[in-house]
Amino acid sequence: MVLDYGQGDMLLDGGVTEPVRTVHWPHRVRRKSRSGAAVAAVSLEDEITSLRRKMEDAFLECESLTSDPVVAISRMLDAKINEYMKVSCKD
């Protein structure tokens, strides 16, 4: 299987390369004309992805899930996920 995370392809199990599969949010709205809530949801998805990456980087740097930077980013991430859930339930 080949997974594309924007950093190049990954071959798993040393197998034959399959078509690249992009990972998407499961409930992402894909309409031509989007409501205000849908636009907000897409923006929140981007913020959530960014915060998740920052949290992963902070964890790798601090090597602890309970370090102050990791916990602070985790709290921001929780707030954005809650906000996303509220916006996505309106659609």
N, C-alpha and C positions, 0 to 999 in steps of 0.2 A: 504494500500500500504506500502511496506517496501523499504526504501532507504538505500543503503550502501555507506557511505562516508569514509570508512576506520576507523571509530570510533565505529563501532557496528551498529546494525540495529535499525531503527526507525519505530515504528508502528504509522500510522496515522489513525485517526478516531476510534481507539480502535478496528479495524476490525481484521479479520483473517489474519494471516501472509501469504503473497504471496512470491514467489521466489524473491531473492535479485536482484535488478536492479542496475547496476553500471552506474554512470554518466560519459559520454565520451564527448570529443570535437566533434562537429558535422562533421567536415571535416578531421578528423585524417586519415592519410594515413596508410593503413594496407596491404602493399605488402610484399612478402618474401624478395625480394631484393630491397632495397630502394636507391633512388638517393641521391646525396648530399643534394639537397633541401629538400627532405623528412626527412632525418636525422636531418637537421637543424630545420625543423618545429616541430618535436617531442621534440627536446631539448628546443626550444622556448616555447612550450606548458608547459613543466615542470617549466621553469622560470616564466612564466605568472601565473601559479597556485601558485607557492611559493610567488611571489610578492603580489598576491591577498590576500593570507592568512596573510602576514605581514601587509598589509594595513588594513585588518579587525581587527587584533590585536591592531594596533596603534590607530584605531578609538575607540575601546573598552576601551583602556587605557586613551586616551585623552578626550573621550566623545565629540569630535568635528570633523566635516568633514573639517574644515578650519584650523586645527592645522598644524604647520610646518611639523611634521613627516608624517602626513597623506597626505598632499599635495606633499611632496617630493617623497613618495612612489608611489603616484598616477601618477606623471609625469614619473617615471621610468616604471611603468606599461603601460602607454600610448605608450611610445617609443617601448617597447617590442611587444605590440599588433600591432603597425604599421609595425614593422619588420616582424612579423609573417604573416601579410596580404600580404606583398611584396613577401615573400618566398613561401607562399601557392598559389599565383596567377601564379607562374612560372611552376607549375606542370600541 
